[in-house]
């Protein structure tokens, strides 16, 4: 049966991507909320710490000024000192309180109401004439000496910090949300693609397996429902046998791909002569080619040996898939005259590369179908038969052995599939690949 492409139309793709975008938005919103709570808590701690540090600098300056006055420095000289702190811009005011409660302030000092200062000797913040002052009082021989400084600078710095945080916070959180959203969409893309490919694979596998099972069931049912002669029973059993072989081939290919997707241990790289593999493969398919009137030949170009380092059974399977695929499509349609069907295997070895090409004079591969050529179960035409798994297996082998595909037109008039490897001495380190991560349509 013809496999119809299951690629969804653009409208279906857009609808399928909506749940992914919605999930990404939810994740981004939750992440932004968590970051926002953490950020606000961190800002609160920072603001408290910064305010205490600024007030501590004021307290240190007040203590230094009182000590200077007690050591004999004049009040005028002490109040003119700005110090070397970050908040020393506001002038320091001094008040002398006599034992009778009379208050004498330094030049420019506001009136100090009675009881405003603390007699504990610790600095305190009080309101004087509508402004916040930091006051420190110590007893002296005549009563109390009080030093104070307006906290305008401290409040201004704190206000600037709050303004900056208020302005920057929405911008920062918006950037966090957008960044998290983009990362979420980018990260979920391969997962969503793998899920979609898995669903397509399951549907396609069910479709391919259902066909031979239906034929076997129908043939067995007809054979058992009516009495037939020996030849008819034999014909029915032959059909059942052919469908059983087809079913077994599909299951074997599916099992091979499943094992490959699970990243099994490499069976072992060995020196492999691609030309020898090609000749053995051609000999194996020679009977099939002759039975279909196909001219199958092997041609060597360049050096007499084509060595690579890879598992021999993998390269043998790759060559078998390519030759089998070419033989299927090189077979002319029944009742049509034309040139002799030809399949040619070309092995090139030279410089730092080795290549294996299989070409035919069949219908070729249209440009628009090449992007999905290695998709599982994909068949661009009804000709040739097969399950559509052979080239997917070949692609798995090529990528796992460090090869590179090239798909183009053959000089014979059909298609040419070429694989190129680096020679053992010049090949770069080969990464491990999984077939499920490959994106169709990437040929070089």
C-alpha positions as CSV (number, residue, x, y, z in Angstrom):
1,X,0.0,0.0,0.0
2,X,1.1,3.6,-0.6
3,X,2.1,5.4,2.5
4,X,0.7,8.9,2.5
5,X,2.8,11.6,4.0
6,X,1.5,12.4,7.5
7,X,3.1,15.9,7.8
8,X,0.4,18.1,9.3
9,X,-0.7,21.2,7.4
10,X,0.4,24.6,8.7
11,X,-2.9,25.2,10.5
12,X,-2.6,21.9,12.4
13,X,1.0,22.7,13.2
14,X,0.0,26.0,14.7
15,X,-2.7,24.4,16.8
16,X,-0.3,21.7,17.9
17,X,2.2,24.3,19.1
18,X,-0.3,26.2,21.2
19,X,-0.1,23.8,24.2
20,X,3.7,24.0,24.1
21,X,3.6,27.8,24.1
22,X,1.0,27.8,26.9
23,X,3.2,25.5,29.0
24,X,6.2,27.7,28.3
25,X,4.3,30.8,29.4
26,X,3.2,29.1,32.6
27,X,6.7,27.9,33.4
28,X,8.1,31.4,32.7
29,X,5.4,33.0,34.9
30,X,6.2,30.7,37.8
31,X,9.9,31.2,37.4
32,X,9.5,35.0,37.3
33,X,7.3,34.9,40.4
34,X,9.9,32.9,42.3
35,X,12.6,35.2,41.2
36,X,10.5,38.3,42.0
37,X,9.9,37.1,45.6
38,X,13.6,36.3,46.0
39,X,14.5,39.6,44.5
40,X,12.2,41.6,46.8
41,X,13.4,39.8,49.9
42,X,17.0,40.4,48.9
43,X,16.3,44.1,48.3
44,X,14.6,44.4,51.7
45,X,17.6,42.9,53.4
46,X,20.0,45.1,51.4
47,X,18.0,48.3,52.1
48,X,18.0,47.6,55.8
49,X,21.7,46.9,55.8
50,X,22.5,50.0,53.7
51,X,20.3,52.3,56.0
52,X,22.1,51.0,59.1
53,X,25.5,51.5,57.6
54,X,24.7,55.1,56.6
55,X,23.3,55.8,60.1
56,X,26.3,54.1,61.6
57,X,28.6,56.5,59.7
58,X,26.6,59.5,61.2
59,X,27.0,58.0,64.7
60,X,30.7,57.6,64.2
61,X,31.0,61.2,63.1
62,X,29.0,62.5,66.0
63,X,31.1,60.5,68.5
64,X,34.3,61.9,66.9
65,X,33.0,65.5,67.1
66,X,32.1,65.1,70.8
67,X,35.5,63.7,71.6
68,X,37.2,66.6,69.8
69,X,35.3,69.1,71.9
70,X,36.0,67.2,75.1
71,X,39.7,67.2,74.1
72,X,39.8,71.0,73.9
73,X,38.9,71.7,70.2
74,X,36.7,74.8,69.9
75,X,33.0,74.3,69.1
76,X,33.4,76.3,65.9
77,X,36.3,74.2,64.7
78,X,34.5,70.9,65.5
79,X,31.3,71.9,63.8
80,X,33.1,72.9,60.6
81,X,34.6,69.5,60.3
82,X,33.0,67.4,57.5
83,X,34.9,64.2,58.1
84,X,35.8,61.5,55.5
85,X,32.5,59.6,55.4
86,X,30.0,59.2,52.6
87,X,27.3,61.2,54.4
88,X,29.3,64.0,55.9
89,X,27.8,66.8,53.9
90,X,25.2,68.0,56.5
91,X,26.8,70.2,59.2
92,X,27.1,68.9,62.7
93,X,25.3,70.9,65.4
94,X,26.3,71.1,69.1
95,X,24.2,72.1,72.0
96,X,25.4,72.8,75.6
97,X,22.8,72.1,78.3
98,X,23.6,73.5,81.7
99,X,22.6,71.9,85.0
100,X,19.7,74.3,85.1
101,X,18.4,73.2,81.7
102,X,19.6,76.2,79.7
103,X,20.4,75.2,76.1
104,X,23.1,77.0,74.1
105,X,23.4,75.9,70.5
106,X,26.3,76.4,68.0
107,X,25.9,78.8,65.1
108,X,23.0,77.8,62.8
109,X,21.8,75.1,65.1
110,X,18.0,74.8,65.5
111,X,16.3,75.2,68.9
112,X,16.6,72.0,70.9
113,X,13.4,71.3,72.8
114,X,13.8,70.0,76.3
115,X,13.9,66.3,76.7
116,X,14.7,65.7,73.0
117,X,18.0,64.0,73.7
118,X,18.5,60.6,75.3
119,X,20.4,60.5,78.6
120,X,21.4,56.8,78.0
121,X,24.5,57.9,76.1
122,X,23.4,56.0,73.0
123,X,22.6,57.8,69.7
124,X,18.9,58.3,68.9
125,X,16.8,59.8,66.1
126,X,14.4,62.6,66.9
127,X,12.3,65.2,65.1
128,X,13.5,68.8,65.4
129,X,11.5,71.5,63.6
130,X,10.1,69.0,61.2
131,X,13.4,67.4,60.3
132,X,15.0,64.1,61.4
133,X,18.1,64.5,63.4
134,X,20.5,62.0,64.8
135,X,21.5,63.0,68.3
136,X,24.1,61.8,70.7
137,X,24.4,63.2,74.3
138,X,27.1,62.7,76.8
139,X,27.4,64.3,80.3
140,X,30.1,66.9,81.0
141,X,31.2,69.1,83.9
142,X,28.5,71.7,83.3
143,X,25.6,69.4,82.3
144,X,25.2,67.7,78.9
145,X,26.9,68.0,75.5
146,X,24.7,67.1,72.6
147,X,25.9,66.6,69.0
148,X,23.4,66.2,66.2
149,X,23.3,65.9,62.4
150,X,20.4,66.3,60.0
151,X,19.6,63.0,58.3
152,X,18.6,64.6,55.1
153,X,21.6,63.1,53.2
154,X,20.9,59.6,54.6
155,X,17.2,59.9,53.6
156,X,18.2,61.3,50.2
157,X,20.5,58.4,49.5
158,X,17.9,55.9,50.7
159,X,15.3,57.6,48.5
160,X,17.6,57.4,45.4
161,X,18.1,53.7,46.1
162,X,14.4,53.0,46.4
163,X,13.7,55.0,43.2
164,X,16.3,53.1,41.2
165,X,15.1,49.8,42.5
166,X,11.5,50.7,41.7
167,X,12.3,51.6,38.2
168,X,14.7,48.7,37.5
169,X,12.6,46.0,39.1
170,X,9.8,45.8,36.4
171,X,12.4,46.0,33.6
172,X,14.5,43.2,35.2
173,X,11.5,41.0,35.9
174,X,10.2,41.5,32.3
175,X,13.6,40.5,31.0
176,X,13.6,37.5,33.3
177,X,10.1,36.5,32.0
178,X,11.0,36.9,28.3
179,X,14.4,35.2,28.8
180,X,12.8,32.3,30.6
181,X,10.0,32.1,28.0
182,X,12.5,32.0,25.1
183,X,14.6,29.4,26.9
184,X,11.5,27.3,27.7
185,X,10.4,27.4,24.1
186,X,13.8,26.6,22.8
187,X,14.3,23.7,25.3
188,X,10.8,22.3,24.8
189,X,11.2,22.3,21.0
190,X,13.2,19.1,20.7
191,X,11.1,17.4,23.3
192,X,7.9,18.4,21.4
193,X,9.4,17.3,18.1
194,X,10.5,14.0,19.6
195,X,7.0,13.5,21.0
196,X,5.4,14.3,17.7
197,X,7.8,12.0,15.8
198,X,7.1,9.3,18.3
199,X,3.4,9.6,17.7
200,X,3.9,9.6,14.0
201,X,6.2,6.6,14.3
202,X,3.6,4.7,16.3
203,X,0.9,5.5,13.9
204,X,3.0,4.6,10.9
205,X,4.2,1.4,12.5
206,X,0.6,0.4,13.2
207,X,-0.3,1.1,9.7
208,X,2.5,-0.9,8.2
209,X,2.0,-3.9,10.5
210,X,-1.8,-3.9,10.0
211,X,-1.5,-4.5,6.3
212,X,0.3,-7.9,6.3
213,X,-1.7,-9.0,9.3
214,X,-5.0,-8.2,7.5
215,X,-3.8,-10.2,4.5
216,X,-2.8,-13.2,6.6
217,X,-6.1,-13.1,8.5
218,X,-8.1,-12.8,5.3
219,X,-6.3,-15.6,3.5
220,X,-6.6,-17.9,6.5
221,X,-10.2,-17.1,6.9
222,X,-11.0,-17.8,3.2
223,X,-9.0,-21.0,3.3
224,X,-10.9,-22.3,6.3
225,X,-14.3,-21.1,5.2
226,X,-14.6,-23.2,2.1
227,X,-13.3,-26.5,0.8
228,X,-10.5,-26.1,-1.7
229,X,-8.2,-28.3,-3.7
230,X,-4.5,-28.6,-2.9
231,X,-3.3,-26.0,-5.4
232,X,-5.7,-23.4,-3.9
233,X,-4.5,-24.2,-0.4
234,X,-0.9,-24.0,-1.6
235,X,-1.5,-20.6,-3.2
236,X,-3.1,-19.3,0.0
237,X,-0.2,-20.6,2.1
238,X,2.2,-18.9,-0.3
239,X,0.5,-15.6,0.1
240,X,0.5,-16.0,3.9
241,X,4.2,-16.9,3.7
242,X,5.0,-13.8,1.7
243,X,3.1,-11.5,4.1
244,X,4.8,-13.3,7.0
245,X,8.2,-12.6,5.6
246,X,7.2,-8.9,5.0
247,X,5.9,-8.7,8.6
248,X,9.1,-10.3,9.9
249,X,11.2,-7.8,7.9
250,X,9.3,-4.8,9.3
251,X,9.6,-6.1,12.9
252,X,13.4,-6.8,12.5
253,X,13.9,-3.3,11.1
254,X,11.9,-1.8,14.0
255,X,13.8,-3.8,16.6
256,X,17.1,-2.7,15.0
257,X,16.1,1.0,15.1
258,X,14.8,0.6,18.7
259,X,18.2,-0.8,19.8
260,X,20.0,1.9,18.0
261,X,17.9,4.6,19.6
262,X,18.7,3.3,23.0
263,X,22.4,4.0,22.3
264,X,23.9,0.5,22.7
265,X,27.6,0.0,23.0
266,X,29.4,0.2,19.7
267,X,30.0,-3.4,18.4
268,X,33.6,-2.4,17.8
269,X,35.4,-0.3,15.2
270,X,37.7,-2.3,12.9
271,X,39.6,-1.4,9.7
272,X,37.1,-2.0,6.9
273,X,37.8,-1.9,3.2
274,X,34.7,-0.3,1.7
275,X,35.5,-1.7,-1.8
276,X,35.6,-5.2,-0.4
277,X,32.2,-4.6,1.3
278,X,30.8,-3.3,-2.0
279,X,32.0,-6.3,-4.0
280,X,30.5,-8.7,-1.4
281,X,27.3,-6.8,-1.5
282,X,27.1,-6.8,-5.3
283,X,27.7,-10.6,-5.3
284,X,24.9,-11.1,-2.8
285,X,22.4,-9.1,-4.9
286,X,23.6,-10.4,-8.3
287,X,20.9,-13.2,-8.4
288,X,18.2,-10.7,-7.6
289,X,19.5,-8.2,-10.2
290,X,19.7,-10.9,-13.0
291,X,16.2,-12.1,-12.2
292,X,14.9,-8.6,-12.8
293,X,17.1,-7.9,-15.8
294,X,19.2,-5.3,-14.0
295,X,22.9,-4.6,-14.9
296,X,24.6,-4.5,-11.4
297,X,28.3,-3.4,-11.4
298,X,31.0,-2.2,-9.0
299,X,33.6,0.4,-10.0
300,X,36.6,1.5,-8.1
301,X,38.1,5.0,-8.4
302,X,41.3,6.4,-7.0
303,X,43.4,4.2,-4.8
304,X,43.0,0.4,-4.9
305,X,41.9,0.2,-1.2
306,X,39.3,2.3,0.5
307,X,39.9,1.9,4.3
308,X,37.7,3.3,7.0
309,X,37.4,2.5,10.7
310,X,33.9,1.3,11.6
311,X,31.9,-1.8,12.6
312,X,32.0,-4.1,9.5
313,X,28.4,-5.3,10.0
314,X,27.1,-1.8,10.0
315,X,28.9,-0.9,6.7
316,X,27.7,-4.1,5.2
317,X,24.1,-3.3,6.2
318,X,24.5,0.2,4.8
319,X,25.7,-1.0,1.5
320,X,22.9,-3.6,1.4
321,X,20.2,-1.0,2.0
322,X,21.5,1.3,-0.7
323,X,21.8,-1.5,-3.3
324,X,18.4,-3.0,-2.4
325,X,16.8,0.4,-2.7
326,X,18.5,1.1,-6.1
327,X,17.4,-2.3,-7.4
328,X,13.8,-1.7,-6.4
329,X,13.6,1.6,-8.3
330,X,15.8,0.6,-11.3
331,X,13.3,-2.1,-12.2
332,X,11.2,-0.8,-15.2
333,X,7.4,-0.9,-15.1
334,X,5.9,-3.9,-16.7
335,X,4.9,-3.5,-20.3
336,X,7.3,-0.6,-20.9
337,X,10.3,-0.7,-23.1
338,X,13.4,1.3,-22.4
339,X,17.1,1.2,-21.6
340,X,18.5,-1.7,-19.6
341,X,18.0,-1.0,-15.9
342,X,21.4,-0.3,-14.3
343,X,22.7,-0.1,-10.8
344,X,26.2,1.0,-10.3
345,X,28.2,0.9,-7.1
346,X,31.1,3.4,-7.1
347,X,33.8,3.4,-4.4
348,X,36.3,6.3,-4.3
349,X,39.4,6.5,-2.2
350,X,41.8,9.3,-2.3
351,X,43.3,12.1,-0.2
352,X,41.7,12.1,3.2
353,X,38.3,10.7,2.2
354,X,36.6,7.5,1.2
355,X,33.1,7.5,-0.5
356,X,30.5,4.9,-1.4
357,X,28.0,5.8,-4.1
358,X,25.1,3.8,-5.3
359,X,23.3,5.2,-8.4
360,X,20.7,3.9,-10.8
361,X,18.8,5.0,-14.0
362,X,15.4,4.8,-12.3
363,X,12.9,7.7,-11.8
364,X,15.2,9.6,-9.5
365,X,14.3,11.5,-6.3
366,X,12.4,14.8,-6.8
367,X,14.0,17.8,-5.1
368,X,10.9,18.3,-2.9
369,X,11.1,14.8,-1.5
370,X,14.8,14.8,-0.5
371,X,14.2,16.6,2.7
372,X,12.2,13.7,4.1
373,X,14.1,10.9,2.4
374,X,15.5,9.5,5.7
375,X,12.2,9.7,7.7
376,X,11.0,6.4,9.0
377,X,8.2,4.9,6.8
378,X,8.5,7.7,4.3
379,X,8.1,6.6,0.6
380,X,7.9,9.2,-2.0
381,X,6.4,6.9,-4.6
382,X,4.4,3.7,-4.9
383,X,7.1,2.1,-7.0
384,X,9.6,-0.3,-5.5
385,X,7.6,-1.5,-2.5
386,X,9.4,-1.7,0.8
387,X,8.4,-0.4,4.2
388,X,10.3,2.9,4.2
389,X,12.7,1.8,7.0
390,X,15.7,1.0,5.0
391,X,17.0,4.5,4.4
392,X,16.3,5.4,8.1
393,X,18.6,2.5,9.1
394,X,21.2,3.6,6.5
395,X,21.1,7.1,8.0
396,X,21.6,5.8,11.5
397,X,24.7,3.9,10.3
398,X,26.1,6.9,8.4
399,X,25.7,9.3,11.3
400,X,27.1,6.9,13.8
401,X,30.2,6.2,11.8
402,X,30.9,9.9,11.2
403,X,29.9,9.8,7.5
404,X,28.1,12.6,5.5
405,X,25.3,12.2,3.0
406,X,25.0,13.6,-0.5
407,X,21.8,13.1,-2.4
408,X,21.6,14.2,-6.0
409,X,21.0,13.1,-9.6
410,X,22.9,10.3,-11.1
411,X,24.7,10.6,-14.5
412,X,22.8,7.5,-15.4
413,X,19.6,9.5,-15.2
414,X,18.2,8.3,-11.8
415,X,19.3,9.0,-8.2
416,X,22.7,8.9,-6.6
417,X,23.1,8.4,-2.8
418,X,26.7,9.0,-1.7
419,X,28.3,8.6,1.7
420,X,31.7,10.1,2.5
421,X,34.0,9.3,5.4
422,X,37.4,10.6,6.5
423,X,40.2,8.1,6.2
424,X,41.5,6.7,9.5
425,X,44.5,8.9,9.7
426,X,42.7,12.1,9.0
427,X,39.3,11.6,10.5
428,X,38.2,13.7,13.4
429,X,36.9,12.3,16.6
430,X,33.5,10.8,15.9
431,X,30.6,11.9,18.2
432,X,27.9,9.5,19.3
433,X,24.7,10.2,17.5
434,X,21.1,9.2,18.1
435,X,18.8,8.8,15.1
436,X,15.9,10.4,17.0
437,X,17.8,13.7,17.3
438,X,18.5,14.0,13.5
439,X,16.6,16.7,11.6
440,X,15.6,15.7,8.1
441,X,16.8,17.6,5.1
442,X,20.4,18.3,6.2
443,X,22.5,17.0,3.4
444,X,26.0,18.2,2.4
